[in-house]
Amino acid sequence: MRSLEVAPPVLPDYRGACLTGVVPGLLGHLYGSVPLPAWMPAPVADAAQIVLLVLDGLGWEQLEERRAGAPTLAAAVGGPITTVAPSTTACALTSLVTGRAPAEHGMVGYRVAYEGDILNVLLWTLGGVDARERVHPLEFQPCPLFPGAPGPVPVITRYDYGTTGFSAAHLGNSDLLSWHTSAGLVTGVRDLVGSGAPFVYAYYEGIDKVAHARGLGAYYDDELRFADRLVADVLSVLPPGAVLVVTADHGQVDVGESVEVLGGDVMEGVTLISGEGRFRWLHVRPGAQDAVTEAAVEAHGDVAWVRTKAQIVEEGWLGGVPSAAVSSRLGDVALVPFTPTAFLDPADTGELRLLARHGSLTPAEMLIPLLSWPTR
């Protein structure tokens, strides 16, 4: 391995401007229980009602590079905050709605170890089989949702997401309002805010889907233009005193066909692989951690940060010391690329279809927008 000068990972700012503080900060201000954090966009201070819209997959760097194509977002007040680690949807959305770091809520990735098998958190399958009866979502993720809200928060999301195990785990008993098209998202916001709902959570996944399928080229640019118009439409239906806040769960890196295959020296001591291509966990047999770590550094240290689980916890990547249950979901050694590449898991070859990806701790993935607009 050749020696490289590598920038350090962008660590989540769990004590400051981080995704974990967004919902507690907004709800605490709305209901008067805590002061508004200084890093919140200024228009929030005047809010009588708040709509929080998550644009899945919109990183701050990607937005900054395309401001001319997103005039509504470009005109907003606010700036970048950090997401969590791993910078992936299951982990980040759960941190957003619980206000807790991954070490606490335990949704520590897209594919996590569970009783010797792999739980696909987004599909809620274990070994490819529906796991809702075997792995109860509210036991797997026990943290309360929307801290500071006096009751269930209305959630606007795609019609086919409401019945999933992942939705049960990170949205719980929230009042779900489904939309079939993006126009329905706008209508849902209008109706809920018009009926007096103090806080509404809305979710749009188009940017993330297009990035995965087409990369960060022309299709992504056009989808961002569409999402910008969606934001404008939401703003247009808000009554006086209602404030829109826009954030995201992670950014993106264009990986294309650049995939790293783990070599024999690395895999010799590995018993299971979990995580995702840009945050790959290796689970090793007893006594093999040092050898696997050394082999991983030698083979892949020029493209990825290589850390043991103990190092990741000590360096604060997960926001605390995980419980025994959460720790059991983590691997022993992690390979986290700082270059535009991903690590292959032969048991999850579907990832090969993804052109843009996320999960690592690069600025492109870790920095996300937190934006708002003055009330009318």
C-alpha positions as CSV (number, residue, x, y, z in Angstrom):
1,M,0.0,0.0,0.0
2,R,1.4,3.4,-0.9
3,S,1.4,6.1,1.7
4,L,-1.2,8.8,1.2
5,E,-2.2,12.0,2.9
6,V,-5.8,11.5,3.7
7,A,-8.3,14.0,5.2
8,P,-9.9,12.8,8.4
9,P,-13.5,11.6,8.3
10,V,-16.2,14.2,8.8
11,L,-17.6,13.2,12.2
12,P,-21.2,13.9,13.2
13,D,-21.6,17.0,15.4
14,Y,-23.8,15.2,17.8
15,R,-23.6,18.0,20.4
16,G,-24.3,20.8,17.9
17,A,-25.6,21.3,14.3
18,C,-26.5,17.7,13.6
19,L,-29.5,15.8,12.3
20,T,-30.1,14.4,15.7
21,G,-30.9,17.9,17.0
22,V,-33.4,19.0,14.4
23,V,-36.7,17.5,15.6
24,P,-36.0,18.1,19.3
25,G,-35.0,21.7,18.5
26,L,-38.1,22.4,16.4
27,L,-40.5,20.7,18.8
28,G,-38.9,22.2,21.8
29,H,-39.2,25.7,20.4
30,L,-42.8,25.1,19.1
31,Y,-44.0,23.9,22.5
32,G,-41.8,26.2,24.6
33,S,-39.8,23.5,26.4
34,V,-36.3,24.4,25.2
35,P,-34.7,27.4,23.6
36,L,-34.2,27.3,19.8
37,P,-30.6,26.2,19.0
38,A,-28.5,29.0,17.6
39,W,-27.8,26.9,14.4
40,M,-31.4,26.7,13.5
41,P,-32.5,28.9,10.5
42,A,-33.7,32.3,11.7
43,P,-37.3,32.0,10.3
44,V,-38.1,29.1,12.7
45,A,-38.1,31.6,15.6
46,D,-41.3,33.2,14.2
47,A,-43.1,29.9,13.5
48,A,-46.6,29.2,14.8
49,Q,-46.7,26.0,12.8
50,I,-43.8,23.9,11.3
51,V,-43.7,21.6,8.3
52,L,-40.5,19.5,8.2
53,L,-39.8,18.2,4.7
54,V,-37.1,15.6,4.2
55,L,-35.6,15.4,0.7
56,D,-34.0,12.0,0.8
57,G,-30.5,12.0,-0.7
58,L,-29.9,15.8,-1.1
59,G,-26.4,16.6,0.1
60,W,-25.2,20.1,0.8
61,E,-22.4,19.8,-1.7
62,Q,-24.7,18.6,-4.5
63,L,-27.1,21.5,-3.8
64,E,-24.3,24.1,-3.8
65,E,-23.1,22.8,-7.1
66,R,-26.6,23.2,-8.6
67,R,-27.9,26.4,-7.0
68,A,-28.8,27.9,-10.4
69,G,-31.2,25.0,-11.1
70,A,-32.8,25.2,-7.6
71,P,-33.9,28.8,-7.1
72,T,-36.3,28.1,-4.3
73,L,-33.8,26.2,-2.2
74,A,-31.1,28.7,-3.1
75,A,-33.2,31.5,-1.7
76,A,-33.7,29.9,1.6
77,V,-32.1,30.9,4.9
78,G,-29.8,28.3,6.5
79,G,-26.8,26.2,5.7
80,P,-25.1,22.8,6.2
81,I,-25.4,20.5,9.2
82,T,-24.0,17.0,9.7
83,T,-25.9,13.8,9.3
84,V,-25.0,10.7,11.4
85,A,-22.8,7.7,10.8
86,P,-23.3,5.6,8.8
87,S,-24.7,8.2,6.4
88,T,-27.5,6.0,5.2
89,T,-31.3,6.3,5.2
90,A,-32.3,3.7,7.8
91,C,-29.8,5.1,10.3
92,A,-30.3,8.8,9.6
93,L,-34.1,8.9,9.4
94,T,-34.3,7.1,12.7
95,S,-31.9,9.6,14.3
96,L,-34.0,12.4,12.9
97,V,-37.3,11.3,14.4
98,T,-35.9,10.1,17.7
99,G,-33.3,12.8,18.2
100,R,-31.0,10.0,19.2
101,A,-27.6,8.9,17.9
102,P,-27.2,5.5,16.2
103,A,-25.5,4.1,19.3
104,E,-28.8,4.6,21.2
105,H,-31.5,3.7,18.6
106,G,-29.6,0.8,17.1
107,M,-30.7,1.2,13.5
108,V,-27.0,1.1,12.6
109,G,-27.2,0.5,8.9
110,Y,-29.0,-0.9,5.9
111,R,-28.0,-4.5,6.6
112,V,-27.2,-5.4,10.2
113,A,-26.2,-8.6,11.9
114,Y,-29.0,-10.3,13.9
115,E,-28.7,-13.7,15.5
116,G,-26.1,-14.9,13.0
117,D,-28.0,-13.7,10.0
118,I,-28.5,-10.4,8.2
119,L,-31.5,-8.2,8.7
120,N,-32.3,-5.9,5.8
121,V,-33.7,-3.0,7.7
122,L,-35.4,-1.2,4.8
123,L,-37.1,-4.4,3.6
124,W,-37.4,-5.8,7.1
125,T,-36.4,-9.3,5.9
126,L,-34.1,-11.8,7.6
127,G,-32.3,-14.1,5.2
128,G,-34.7,-12.8,2.5
129,V,-37.8,-13.7,4.5
130,D,-40.3,-11.2,6.0
131,A,-39.1,-10.7,9.6
132,R,-41.9,-8.6,11.1
133,E,-43.0,-11.5,13.4
134,R,-39.5,-12.7,14.4
135,V,-38.0,-9.2,14.8
136,H,-40.5,-6.8,16.3
137,P,-39.8,-3.3,15.0
138,L,-40.6,-1.5,18.2
139,E,-38.4,-3.8,20.2
140,F,-35.5,-3.6,17.7
141,Q,-35.8,0.3,17.9
142,P,-37.2,1.2,21.3
143,C,-36.5,4.9,21.4
144,P,-39.5,7.2,21.6
145,L,-40.4,9.2,18.5
146,F,-40.7,13.0,17.9
147,P,-39.4,14.0,21.4
148,G,-41.2,17.0,22.8
149,A,-44.5,16.4,20.9
150,P,-47.5,16.1,23.2
151,G,-49.1,13.5,21.0
152,P,-48.7,11.6,17.7
153,V,-47.2,13.6,14.9
154,P,-48.8,13.5,11.4
155,V,-46.5,12.0,8.8
156,I,-46.9,12.4,5.0
157,T,-45.1,9.6,3.1
158,R,-45.5,7.4,0.0
159,Y,-48.5,5.1,0.1
160,D,-46.4,1.9,-0.1
161,Y,-44.1,2.8,2.8
162,G,-46.7,2.8,5.6
163,T,-47.0,-0.9,6.1
164,T,-43.2,-1.7,6.2
165,G,-41.3,-2.9,9.2
166,F,-38.9,0.0,8.8
167,S,-41.8,2.4,9.0
168,A,-43.0,0.7,12.1
169,A,-39.6,0.9,13.6
170,H,-38.9,4.6,12.9
171,L,-42.4,6.1,12.8
172,G,-44.3,3.9,15.3
173,N,-47.8,5.1,16.1
174,S,-47.5,8.3,14.0
175,D,-50.6,9.3,12.1
176,L,-49.7,8.4,8.5
177,L,-51.2,10.2,5.5
178,S,-50.2,8.5,2.3
179,W,-49.5,10.2,-1.0
180,H,-49.5,8.5,-4.4
181,T,-48.0,11.4,-6.4
182,S,-46.0,14.4,-5.4
183,A,-49.1,16.6,-5.8
184,G,-50.6,14.5,-3.0
185,L,-47.7,15.5,-0.7
186,V,-48.6,19.1,-1.3
187,T,-52.3,18.5,-0.7
188,G,-51.6,16.6,2.5
189,V,-49.5,19.5,3.8
190,R,-52.2,22.0,2.9
191,D,-54.9,20.0,4.6
192,L,-53.0,19.2,7.8
193,V,-51.7,22.7,8.3
194,G,-55.0,24.1,7.4
195,S,-56.7,22.0,10.0
196,G,-54.4,23.4,12.7
197,A,-51.7,20.7,13.0
198,P,-48.8,22.4,14.8
199,F,-46.1,20.1,13.4
200,V,-46.1,18.0,10.2
201,Y,-43.4,15.7,9.0
202,A,-43.2,15.0,5.2
203,Y,-40.9,12.8,3.2
204,Y,-39.9,12.8,-0.5
205,E,-37.5,10.2,-1.8
206,G,-37.2,11.1,-5.5
207,I,-33.7,12.6,-5.4
208,D,-32.2,9.6,-3.7
209,K,-33.9,7.2,-6.1
210,V,-32.7,9.0,-9.2
211,A,-29.1,9.3,-7.8
212,H,-29.0,5.6,-7.2
213,A,-30.4,4.7,-10.6
214,R,-28.7,7.3,-12.8
215,G,-25.9,8.9,-10.9
216,L,-25.3,12.6,-10.4
217,G,-25.6,13.6,-14.0
218,A,-28.5,15.1,-16.1
219,Y,-31.2,13.0,-14.6
220,Y,-30.2,14.1,-11.1
221,D,-30.1,17.7,-12.2
222,D,-33.6,17.5,-13.5
223,E,-34.9,15.7,-10.4
224,L,-33.4,18.4,-8.3
225,R,-35.2,21.0,-10.4
226,F,-38.5,19.1,-9.9
227,A,-37.9,18.8,-6.1
228,D,-37.2,22.6,-6.0
229,R,-40.6,23.2,-7.6
230,L,-42.1,20.8,-5.1
231,V,-40.7,22.9,-2.3
232,A,-42.1,26.0,-3.9
233,D,-45.5,24.3,-4.2
234,V,-45.4,23.4,-0.5
235,L,-44.5,27.0,0.4
236,S,-47.4,28.3,-1.7
237,V,-50.0,26.4,0.4
238,L,-48.8,27.4,3.9
239,P,-50.9,29.9,5.8
240,P,-49.4,33.0,7.6
241,G,-47.3,31.9,10.5
242,A,-46.5,28.5,9.2
243,V,-42.8,27.8,8.4
244,L,-41.3,25.2,6.1
245,V,-38.0,23.6,7.1
246,V,-36.2,21.4,4.6
247,T,-33.4,18.9,5.4
248,A,-32.1,15.6,4.2
249,D,-30.7,12.4,5.5
250,H,-27.4,12.2,3.6
251,G,-25.6,13.3,0.5
252,Q,-24.3,11.2,-2.4
253,V,-21.0,10.1,-4.1
254,D,-21.0,9.0,-7.8
255,V,-19.4,5.6,-7.6
256,G,-20.4,4.2,-11.0
257,E,-18.8,0.9,-11.6
258,S,-15.9,1.3,-9.2
259,V,-16.3,-1.6,-6.8
260,E,-13.6,-3.1,-4.5
261,V,-13.6,-6.9,-4.1
262,L,-12.3,-8.0,-0.7
263,G,-9.2,-10.1,-1.2
264,G,-8.4,-13.6,0.2
265,D,-6.1,-12.2,2.9
266,V,-8.9,-10.1,4.2
267,M,-11.6,-12.7,4.0
268,E,-9.6,-15.5,5.6
269,G,-10.8,-14.6,9.0
270,V,-14.3,-13.2,8.1
271,T,-17.5,-15.1,9.0
272,L,-20.2,-12.5,8.0
273,I,-20.4,-9.2,6.0
274,S,-23.0,-6.5,6.8
275,G,-23.5,-2.8,6.3
276,E,-23.4,-1.2,2.8
277,G,-20.9,-0.7,0.1
278,R,-19.6,2.6,1.6
279,F,-19.6,1.4,5.2
280,R,-18.8,-2.3,5.1
281,W,-18.6,-4.2,8.3
282,L,-16.6,-7.4,8.5
283,H,-17.5,-9.9,11.3
284,V,-14.5,-12.0,12.1
285,R,-13.9,-15.3,13.9
286,P,-12.5,-15.1,17.5
287,G,-8.8,-14.1,17.5
288,A,-8.7,-13.0,13.9
289,Q,-9.4,-9.2,14.3
290,D,-5.8,-8.1,14.3
291,A,-5.0,-10.1,11.2
292,V,-8.1,-9.0,9.3
293,T,-7.5,-5.3,10.3
294,E,-3.9,-5.5,9.1
295,A,-4.8,-7.2,5.8
296,A,-7.6,-4.7,5.2
297,V,-5.2,-1.8,5.7
298,E,-2.6,-3.3,3.4
299,A,-5.1,-4.1,0.7
300,H,-7.5,-1.2,0.9
301,G,-6.0,1.5,3.0
302,D,-5.4,3.6,-0.1
303,V,-9.1,3.9,-0.7
304,A,-10.8,3.6,2.7
305,W,-10.5,4.3,6.4
306,V,-10.1,1.0,8.2
307,R,-11.3,1.0,11.8
308,T,-12.1,-1.6,14.4
309,K,-15.4,-1.4,16.2
310,A,-13.6,-0.2,19.4
311,Q,-11.9,2.6,17.4
312,I,-15.2,3.7,15.9
313,V,-16.9,3.9,19.3
314,E,-13.9,5.7,20.8
315,E,-13.7,8.2,18.0
316,G,-17.4,9.0,18.4
317,W,-18.7,7.9,15.1
318,L,-21.9,6.5,16.6
319,G,-22.5,9.1,19.2
320,G,-21.9,7.0,22.3
321,V,-21.2,3.6,23.7
322,P,-23.7,1.1,22.2
323,S,-25.5,-1.3,24.4
324,A,-24.7,-5.0,24.2
325,A,-27.7,-5.5,21.9
326,V,-26.7,-2.7,19.5
327,S,-23.0,-3.7,19.7
328,S,-23.9,-7.2,18.5
329,R,-25.3,-5.7,15.3
330,L,-22.0,-4.2,14.4
331,G,-19.1,-5.9,12.8
332,D,-15.5,-6.1,14.2
333,V,-13.7,-4.2,11.4
334,A,-15.2,-1.5,9.1
335,L,-14.0,-0.4,5.7
336,V,-15.3,3.1,4.9
337,P,-14.2,4.5,1.6
338,F,-12.9,8.1,1.2
339,T,-12.6,7.6,-2.6
340,P,-15.5,7.2,-5.0
341,T,-15.7,3.4,-4.7
342,A,-17.7,0.8,-2.8
343,F,-17.0,-2.7,-1.3
344,L,-18.8,-5.6,-2.7
345,D,-20.8,-8.0,-0.5
346,P,-21.4,-11.1,-2.6
347,A,-24.6,-11.7,-0.7
348,D,-26.0,-8.4,-1.8
349,T,-25.2,-7.9,-5.5
350,G,-28.2,-5.7,-6.0
351,E,-26.0,-2.8,-4.8
352,L,-24.1,-3.1,-8.0
353,R,-27.0,-1.4,-9.8
354,L,-26.5,1.7,-7.7
355,L,-24.5,4.4,-9.5
356,A,-24.5,7.0,-6.7
357,R,-24.1,5.8,-3.1
358,H,-23.7,6.9,0.4
359,G,-22.8,5.6,3.9
360,S,-19.3,6.9,4.4
361,L,-18.0,10.0,6.2
362,T,-16.9,12.2,3.3
363,P,-18.1,15.8,3.1
364,A,-20.3,14.9,0.1
365,E,-22.2,12.4,2.2
366,M,-22.1,13.9,5.6
367,L,-23.1,17.5,5.0
368,I,-26.8,18.1,4.5
369,P,-28.9,21.2,4.2
370,L,-31.1,22.7,6.9
371,L,-33.1,25.5,5.3
372,S,-36.2,27.6,5.9
373,W,-38.1,30.6,4.5
374,P,-39.6,33.6,6.3
375,T,-43.3,33.4,7.3
376,R,-45.8,35.3,5.2
